[in-house]
Amino acid sequence: MKVLVTGGAGYIGSHFVKLLSEKGYQPVVLDNLSRGHREAVPKNIHFEDIDLLDAGSLSYFIQTQMPSVVVHFAAFAYVGESVEHPDRYYQNNVVGSFNLIKVCAENGVKNFVFSSTCSIYGNPSKVPISEDQPVQPINPYANTKLMIETLLKDFEVSSGLKSISLRYFNAAGADPSGIIGESHNPEPHLIPIVLQTALSKREKVFVFGNDYNTKDGTCIRDYIHVNDLADAHLKSLEYLINGGKSNVINLGTGKGNSVLEIIEKAKAITKKEIPFEIVSRRIGDPAILVADNMKAKNLLGWIPKYSVEKIIETAWNWHSNPKF
């Protein structure tokens, strides 16, 4: 079965492509390489350097390849950048996704898996966060993801395009093989920043606030291994192919770890000192973001396998010897 993966040279996309190949699917990758890495896609995988803003090339590619499913990762995903450059985010994320969804609808593609985000919930009214909580994005990045979810609902009515929107929490870790892993510039995520500090590539970790209403005063997040995310995308794809209905689903472990806990766990795993400095809070950072993942378990039969210690261990293996 042919599966089109947009953003397949990116962090999560490349791990999903690897899993697809191992499970006997035929992945076809689109990526404009603005933030992805060509080295993350094996040379035996069909790869095309196409920007989703290029509607003509995109349409021709879909018509010639005719995938059974589209799995859509391609997006800009830095919250701070989205606040500074909202035009960039609405153009790339929303217009690009509109082009993709429209072309899929016009060419009879019936199954679509979308990489969404828990940022859609904004500052949650209760934790753990379930899918029936109100959506209230507080930055342009989250707004773009919600707009795309809305596009998918509207196109299902007009064309029958079924979709699963996966709202995931804090992606982390790397494939245990060490072949692929997380490589961003700049790096916005806590675990890579902590490990880069352990490797003396950074002077220290900045901890944004220690006066939250949490056990140690620092923010708590739900860290989920990138391979667990890849597995959930595969299960979503198979759910749709087997007649499942459109839905939105949270992806998280249901367990949270504070910033200071992550630093302490990383020190134990790396056996390195990791200096940190407490600085003022960042505007808009919720104290606790942890998923209610019961829908993913019940609907998809998905159970995350990696502990936070294993997440840090696989990430350390990658960052100690990155391949790109």
Phi, psi and omega per residue, in radians:
M1 nan 2.308 -3.107
K2 -1.533 2.239 -3.128
V3 -2.163 2.092 3.078
L4 -1.475 2.197 3.140
V5 -2.050 1.928 3.046
T6 -1.499 2.493 -3.062
G7 1.223 0.455 -3.082
G8 -1.264 -0.115 3.050
A9 -1.716 0.058 3.119
G10 -1.518 -3.062 -3.035
Y11 -1.050 -1.108 -3.090
I12 -1.304 -0.678 -3.131
G13 -1.009 -0.727 -3.105
S14 -1.194 -0.596 3.080
H15 -1.193 -0.625 3.095
F16 -1.182 -0.735 3.110
V17 -1.039 -0.749 3.113
K18 -1.044 -0.783 3.141
L19 -1.125 -0.763 3.111
L20 -0.957 -0.825 -3.128
S21 -1.071 -0.731 -3.126
E22 -1.153 -0.489 -3.111
K23 -1.610 0.079 3.040
G24 1.568 0.156 3.058
Y25 -1.463 2.910 3.113
Q26 -1.932 1.617 3.124
P27 -1.326 2.476 3.012
V28 -2.161 2.181 -2.975
V29 -1.900 2.283 2.939
L30 -1.983 2.313 3.086
D31 -2.828 2.334 3.115
N32 -1.520 0.017 3.057
L33 1.078 0.325 3.069
S34 -1.184 -0.525 3.110
R35 -2.400 -0.079 3.083
G36 -1.608 -3.116 -3.082
H37 -2.286 2.090 3.134
R38 -1.012 -0.547 -3.135
E39 -1.150 -0.315 -3.113
A40 -1.359 -0.203 -3.130
V41 -1.894 2.125 3.133
P42 -0.993 2.570 -3.055
K43 -1.149 -0.345 -3.136
N44 -1.488 -0.028 3.113
I45 -1.612 2.359 3.101
H46 -1.134 2.051 -3.093
F47 -2.156 2.368 3.057
E48 -2.275 2.278 3.071
D49 -1.497 1.555 -3.118
I50 -2.286 2.328 3.072
D51 -1.568 2.345 -3.129
L52 -1.143 -0.271 3.060
L53 -1.330 -0.248 3.093
D54 -1.569 1.446 -3.009
A55 -1.075 -0.611 -3.120
G56 -1.143 -0.866 3.133
S57 -1.135 -0.656 3.131
L58 -1.107 -0.796 -3.133
S59 -1.082 -0.781 3.134
Y60 -1.079 -0.723 -3.123
F61 -1.121 -0.801 3.133
I62 -1.077 -0.750 -3.116
Q63 -1.119 -0.616 -3.111
T64 -1.450 -0.525 -3.093
Q65 -1.611 -0.630 -3.130
M66 0.785 1.168 3.123
P67 -1.213 2.668 3.057
S68 -1.344 -0.526 -3.105
V69 -2.475 2.545 2.972
V70 -1.988 2.274 3.046
V71 -2.042 2.040 -2.895
H72 -1.893 1.791 3.080
F73 -1.778 -0.459 -2.927
A74 -1.013 2.125 3.135
A75 -3.048 2.720 2.849
F76 -1.428 2.485 -2.958
A77 -2.483 0.536 3.093
Y78 -1.830 2.032 -3.092
V79 -1.018 -0.878 -3.095
G80 -1.053 -0.744 3.117
E81 -1.098 -0.650 -3.128
S82 -1.140 -0.552 3.091
V83 -1.238 -0.689 -3.125
E84 -1.333 -0.569 -3.066
H85 -2.335 1.141 -3.119
P86 -1.049 -0.569 3.134
D87 -1.022 -0.712 -3.141
R88 -1.071 -0.685 -3.086
Y89 -1.326 -0.741 3.117
Y90 -1.172 -0.646 3.125
Q91 -1.175 -0.949 -3.064
N92 -1.200 -0.918 -3.011
N93 -1.328 -0.866 -3.032
V94 -1.386 -0.900 -3.112
V95 -1.127 -0.754 3.106
G96 -1.057 -0.763 3.130
S97 -1.179 -0.673 3.069
F98 -1.015 -0.821 3.112
N99 -0.987 -0.798 -3.109
L100 -1.126 -0.840 -3.111
I101 -1.121 -0.719 3.137
K102 -1.088 -0.800 3.139
V103 -1.121 -0.700 3.088
C104 -1.059 -0.795 -3.132
A105 -1.104 -0.722 -3.106
E106 -1.191 -0.412 -3.044
N107 -1.961 0.270 2.981
G108 1.393 0.242 3.029
V109 -1.217 2.303 -3.002
K110 -1.995 -0.101 -3.063
N111 -2.329 2.272 -2.995
F112 -2.510 2.158 3.072
V113 -1.933 2.210 -3.017
F114 -2.030 2.320 3.080
S115 -1.450 1.717 -3.140
S116 -1.793 -2.731 -3.019
T117 -2.704 2.617 3.047
C118 -1.253 -0.200 3.092
S119 -1.048 -0.362 3.117
I120 -1.007 -0.513 -3.092
Y121 -1.346 -0.237 -3.119
G122 1.102 -2.348 3.052
N123 -1.529 1.829 -2.972
P124 -1.168 2.604 3.136
S125 -1.367 -0.420 3.074
K126 -2.697 2.762 -3.128
V127 -2.279 2.415 0.038
P128 -1.201 2.763 -3.017
I129 -1.609 2.124 3.081
S130 -1.796 2.904 -3.066
E131 -1.195 -0.300 -3.133
D132 -1.546 0.032 3.035
Q133 -1.210 2.601 3.128
P134 -1.108 2.530 3.073
V135 -1.616 2.278 -3.082
Q136 -2.613 1.251 -3.086
P137 -1.003 2.537 -3.117
I138 -2.123 0.221 3.058
N139 -2.654 2.798 -3.099
P140 -1.034 -0.660 3.110
Y141 -0.969 -0.899 -3.137
A142 -1.118 -0.644 3.079
N143 -1.018 -0.732 -3.118
T144 -1.120 -0.692 -3.137
K145 -1.150 -0.697 3.110
L146 -1.148 -0.679 3.096
M147 -1.064 -0.692 -3.136
I148 -1.197 -0.705 3.040
E149 -0.992 -0.718 3.129
T150 -1.158 -0.733 3.067
L151 -0.976 -0.768 -3.117
L152 -1.108 -0.696 3.100
K153 -1.106 -0.754 -3.117
D154 -1.178 -0.713 -3.133
F155 -1.251 -0.435 3.047
E156 -1.126 -0.714 3.122
V157 -1.071 -0.736 -3.044
S158 -1.473 -0.518 -3.003
S159 -2.251 -0.152 -3.110
G160 1.421 0.273 3.112
L161 -1.288 1.884 3.128
K162 -1.447 2.583 -3.094
S163 -2.557 2.658 2.914
I164 -2.078 2.151 3.046
S165 -1.776 2.057 -3.080
L166 -1.729 1.918 -3.126
R167 -1.625 1.666 -3.079
Y168 -1.807 2.833 -3.016
F169 -1.625 -2.338 -2.953
N170 -1.550 1.722 3.105
A171 -1.125 2.414 -3.100
A172 -2.781 2.981 3.092
G173 1.525 -3.071 -3.129
A174 -2.627 2.829 3.100
D175 -1.063 2.347 -3.103
P176 -1.029 -0.376 3.114
S177 -1.131 -0.419 -3.071
G178 1.387 0.078 -3.112
I179 -1.325 -0.677 3.133
I180 -2.293 2.713 3.135
G181 -2.936 -2.839 -3.041
E182 -1.599 2.210 -3.136
S183 -2.529 1.715 3.126
H184 -2.093 2.605 3.055
N185 -2.482 1.862 0.040
P186 -1.312 2.822 3.131
E187 -1.594 2.043 -3.084
P188 -1.686 -0.146 -2.910
H189 -1.757 2.550 -2.981
L190 -1.086 -0.911 -3.017
I191 -1.060 -0.824 3.056
P192 -1.058 -0.657 3.121
I193 -1.101 -0.750 3.110
V194 -1.079 -0.757 -3.098
L195 -1.268 -0.594 3.047
Q196 -1.128 -0.579 3.070
T197 -1.190 -0.708 3.092
A198 -1.075 -0.527 3.131
L199 -1.560 0.110 3.135
S200 1.138 0.391 3.043
K201 -1.489 -0.246 3.012
R202 -2.295 2.655 -3.133
E203 -1.266 -0.713 -3.097
K204 -2.875 2.928 3.069
V205 -1.693 2.282 3.031
F206 -1.575 2.154 3.124
V207 -1.786 2.028 -3.004
F208 -1.522 1.474 3.061
G209 1.672 2.375 3.027
N210 -2.312 0.492 -3.125
D211 -2.125 0.439 3.061
Y212 -1.386 2.821 3.119
N213 -1.449 1.159 3.098
T214 -2.289 3.042 -3.014
K215 -1.090 -0.557 3.092
D216 -2.108 0.152 3.074
G217 1.532 -0.130 3.140
T218 -1.814 2.805 -3.059
C219 -1.101 2.546 3.111
I220 -1.948 2.323 3.133
R221 -2.317 2.747 -3.140
D222 -1.720 1.831 -3.086
Y223 -1.634 2.225 -3.083
I224 -2.188 2.329 -3.075
H225 -1.182 2.470 -3.095
V226 -1.039 -0.563 3.107
N227 -1.288 -0.529 3.006
D228 -1.155 -0.666 3.058
L229 -1.109 -0.780 3.120
A230 -1.016 -0.751 3.128
D231 -1.077 -0.683 3.128
A232 -1.164 -0.646 3.080
H233 -1.137 -0.706 3.108
L234 -1.124 -0.751 3.123
K235 -1.145 -0.601 3.096
S236 -1.169 -0.748 3.092
L237 -1.014 -0.830 -3.105
E238 -1.208 -0.603 3.076
Y239 -1.062 -0.792 3.140
L240 -1.164 -0.777 -3.122
I241 -1.055 -0.587 -3.114
N242 -1.527 0.276 3.019
G243 1.724 0.100 -3.141
G244 -1.144 2.689 -3.116
K245 -1.560 2.811 3.105
S246 -1.029 2.591 -3.115
N247 -2.874 2.906 2.940
V248 -2.040 2.409 -2.990
I249 -2.439 2.295 3.029
N250 -1.360 2.503 3.019
L251 -2.182 1.940 3.081
G252 -2.835 2.986 -3.126
T253 -1.474 -0.313 -3.034
G254 1.453 0.082 3.134
K255 -2.201 2.516 -3.119
G256 -2.056 2.639 3.035
N257 -2.309 2.425 3.138
S258 -1.373 2.913 3.113
V259 -1.035 -0.787 -3.124
L260 -1.177 -0.588 3.070
E261 -1.118 -0.719 3.115
I262 -1.078 -0.754 3.130
I263 -1.083 -0.773 -3.123
E264 -1.155 -0.723 3.117
K265 -1.131 -0.687 3.121
A266 -1.144 -0.677 3.095
K267 -1.064 -0.725 -3.128
A268 -1.171 -0.668 -3.085
I269 -1.345 -0.732 -3.082
T270 -1.489 -0.346 -3.033
K271 0.994 0.666 3.123
K272 -2.184 2.676 2.983
E273 -1.321 2.450 -3.140
I274 -2.272 1.577 -3.135
P275 -1.115 2.520 3.060
F276 -2.502 2.789 3.130
E277 -2.337 2.299 3.070
I278 -1.394 2.185 3.082
V279 -2.187 3.130 -3.071
S280 -1.176 2.762 3.125
R281 -1.040 2.688 2.938
R282 -1.564 2.465 3.114
I283 -1.091 2.292 3.029
G284 1.549 0.025 3.114
D285 -1.383 1.979 3.038
P286 -1.175 2.668 -3.127
A287 -1.165 -0.759 -3.037
I288 -2.395 2.257 2.996
L289 -2.266 1.845 3.133
V290 -2.363 2.417 -3.045
A291 -1.490 2.518 2.762
D292 -1.579 1.944 -3.025
N293 -1.855 0.349 -3.071
M294 -1.137 -0.605 3.134
K295 -1.119 -0.760 3.122
A296 -1.069 -0.700 3.134
K297 -1.173 -0.787 -3.044
N298 -1.333 -0.724 -3.037
L299 -1.447 -0.707 -3.052
L300 -1.796 -0.237 -3.014
G301 1.186 0.525 -3.059
W302 -1.667 2.268 3.082
I303 -2.314 2.051 3.121
P304 -1.097 2.413 -3.022
K305 -1.799 -0.433 -2.971
Y306 -1.642 2.272 3.009
S307 -1.346 2.911 3.116
V308 -1.142 -0.553 3.084
E309 -1.131 -0.717 3.116
K310 -1.201 -0.607 3.058
I311 -1.019 -0.857 -3.122
I312 -1.159 -0.685 -3.130
E313 -1.092 -0.796 -3.140
T314 -1.204 -0.625 3.090
A315 -1.150 -0.689 3.121
W316 -1.117 -0.714 3.084
N317 -1.019 -0.732 3.141
W318 -1.242 -0.892 -3.050
H319 -1.184 -0.412 3.076
S320 -1.260 -0.409 -3.112
N321 -2.631 1.143 -3.090
P322 -1.179 2.555 -3.126
K323 -1.675 -0.225 3.065
F324 -2.775 nan nan
